[in-house]
Amino acid sequence: MDASCIIPVIKTPKDYQAYRISPQDTNRLAIVFDPSSANMSLTYCVEIFDVGGKTPPNRHQLAVEMFFVLKGEGVATCDGKAVPIQAGDSLLVPATGTHVIENTGSDRLYALCIMVPNEDFAELIRSGTPVELDDQDMAVLRRSDALVKG
């Protein structure tokens, strides 16, 4: 066995810590990995948008932000250009791009979100109000909502 091999960090949805950054926000972020657990400058979370929910317009000075839509549909806008998004779509927002993700569907929108470097994103998330992930969230995160019947 290679002496430099390390045990990977493994988490399950019950380990994720979720927050609503501001009380009026219509999205929540569940942190999967951040600099404290990954030992590198990145934030990896699941962003959950309520029906009609969206992020406030935001931009990052250095960080690239990537999204992968797990479930739902919405509209992603970056520097005034809007595109529809749905499950399976990926989105890359360059540094300095002012962007908004909005849930336009009839159910929650779930997206993996990765930001590199962290640019204090994890700290911003953790400065918000802790919230619980409910049964619907856990079903999506465990992919049990995707089981095909019959």
Disulfide bonds with the S-S distance in Angstrom:
none
